Amino acid sequence: MSVSLNQIALVVADYDEAIEYYTGVLDFELLEDTALSETKRWVTVSPKGENSCRLLLAKASNEEQSKVIGSQGGGRVFLFLYTDNFEEQYQNLTKHQVKIIRGPIEEPYGKVLVFEDKFGNLWDLIEPIEQN
C-alpha cells in the first residue's frame, strides 16, 4: 500500500493575490485554477518541478476562516521549503523584500532561515546537509 501527503490547504483572502505572490515571488508553478462556483475555485501551486506536496489556496469564506489567514501555524513555522541552492533562494527573497525573521544561519542539519510570506505565515527555507 502506498500513501502520500498530496496537498495542504492554506487559507488566503484572495485567490488572485495569493497566486501572484506564490508564483511571482516564491517562483511556484500554478498547477490548477478551476472555478467550482461563483465564489469558489480549486487553486493549487507547488515549487517548480516538485511532484510531492502542493498548496491548495483556499479563499476564506467566513469570519472564522478569515481569522486564521497567516496564522495557521499558531505563530510557529508552518511550512518548510527545501532547496539545493540556498543562496539563490535567499537572493530571490531579498530581491522581493520578503521579511526575514531569523537567519540565515548554519545548523547541524543545514543552512536555514525563517521568512514570513505576504500573508503572515512563517516558513523555513532549508538547504539540508547531504547525508552520506
MITIPA-922223 format. One record per residue: residue in one letter; x, y negated, z of N, C-alpha, C in turn. Coordinates in steps of 0.02 Angstrom, whole numbers, plus 50000, padded with zeros to 5 digits. Layout:
// residues N
AXYZXYZXYZ...
This chain:
// residues 132
M500425005950000500005000050000500444993850000S500254988949960500624982649956500194976949980V500474972750023500124966950049500594960950044S500314955150023500734949250020500324943150040L500664938050063500354931650078500344927750014N499754926049988499694923049923499604915549925Q499194913049972499044905849974498964903450045I499124897050055498994893650118498584887450101A498004886750134497584880950122497874874950158L497934869550123498194863350151497654858050140V497374855550195496824850750191497104843950171V496794840950120497014834450093496404829950087A496534823450081495984818550075495734817950003D496184819049955496014818049885496414822849842Y496074826249798496414831049754496964827849712D496784822549676497254819649629497854816649663E497754813449721498314810649759498784816249781A498504821849803498914827449826499284830649767I498944831449711499284834249651499854829749631E499744823249630500264818549611500874819049657Y500744819449722501294819949770501684826449762Y501334831949764501694838449764502034839849697T501744837649642502074838749577502574833249561G502434827149580502864821549563503444820449610V503334821549674503854820349724504224826849742L503864832049759504184838349777504324842749717D504124840649658504264844149595503954851149593F503364851849624503004858149620502654858549552E502424864449536502054865649475501314866149491L500904862849451500174863549457499984870049424L499734874749462499564881349436498834881849413E498404878549451497694878849433497344872649459D496874870149420496444864749440495764865949407T495324869449442494684871549414494124868349454A493664864949420493074862149453492604867749473L492404867649537491924872649562491234869549570S491214863049580490584859449587490734852049573E490244847749585490344840549576490904837849622T490984840849681491454838249730492014843049749K491974849349728492474854249749492864856949690R493524857449699493974860249649494404865649681W494644870249639495124875249660495794873049632V496224870349676496854867449654497424870949690T497884873949651498464877249680499104874349650V499604873749693500274871449673500784876049705S501374876149676501914880349702502574877549676P503124878649713503774876849685503854880149617K504164876549571504264879149503504644885749505G504384890649468504714897149463504574901649522E504194899449571504054903349631503414907449620N503444913849632502864918049621502564920849685S502794918549743502524921649803501954917449832C502084912749873501564909149909501404902449876R500764900949870500524894749840500184890449894L500144884049881499734879649921499064878749886L498534879949922497864878449898497684871649926L497644866649884497494859849906496734859349914A496514858949977495804859249993495584852350018K495154849149980494914842449998494454842950059A494594838850109494164838650169493454836950149S492974840650176492284839450157491854836850214N492164836050273491794833250329492284829950378E492014826850429492434823150477492924827750514E492694833750532493124838450568493734840350526Q493624841750463494174843450418494624837350407S494334831550400494734825450390495214824250448K495014826150509495434825050568496084829150566V496094834750529496694838950528497164837350471I496984832750427497434830950372498094828550402G498634831950383499294830050407499474832850475S499024836350507499184839050574498974846250582Q498954849950528498754856950533499244861050575G499854858650581500354862050622500364859650694G499904855250713499874852850782500504849150804G500834845650757501434841950773502084845850765R502024852150747502614856350735502724856850660V503334858950642503464860450572502964865850552F502644864550495502094868850473502274872950411L502684870050368502854873150305503614873350297F503854878650265504574879850258504744880650185L505164876150161505354876050090506084878150086Y506204884050056506874886650048507154884449981T507804883149979508134881049918508824884249913D509074884649852509764886849842510204880849823N509904874849825510284868749811510044863149857F510264863449919510054858749970510194851549949E510784850249924510984843449908510524840349855E510354844149804509904841649752509214840049780Q508964844649822508304843449853508324837449899Y508854836849938508934831149984508954824549945Q509334824449891509354818349849508674816749819N508294821749800507624820649774507174817549827L507214820149888506804817349942506984810049956T507634808649959507834801749973507664797049914K507714799549853507534795549794506794793449798H506384797949823505664796549828505464793549895Q505974791749935505874788550000505424792750047V505524799250044505164803750089505474802850159K505044802650210505274801550278505624807750305I506264806950321506664812350351506604811650427I506374816750459506264816650532506904818650570R507234823950547507854826350578508314829150525G508954828050535509444830950491509634826350434P509994829050387510184836150380510714838250431I510654844450452511144847350498511304854550477E511864856850503512064863850492511844867950552E511494873250540511284877850592511594884650577P511594889250624511884895850610511564899350551Y510944897650535510594900950480510634897050415G510914890950416510984887150354510904879650364K510884876050308510764868850309510014867750316V509834862650355509124861350367509004854050380L508414851850360508164845350380507414845950387V507124841450426506394841150434506164834850399F505664835550356505374829650325504624829650333E504344823650324503624822850329503354821250260D502854825050240502564823650174502104817550178K501844815450123501434809350118500834809550166F500624815450185500014816250224500144817250298G500784817950317500964818750387501164825850407N501134830550360501344837450375502104837750382L502344841550430503064842450439503294848750403W503844848050368504144853350328504874854250350D505124860250347505844861650349506074862650278L506614859450259506964861050197507574864950219I507654870950193508184875450217508554878450158E509224878150162509644882150118509974887450162P509704893450161509954898650207510664900750189I511034902750240511694905650229511594912550202E511944914150148511884920750119512164925950166Q511784931150177511994936750220512314942050176N512894944550197513234949750159513004956550180
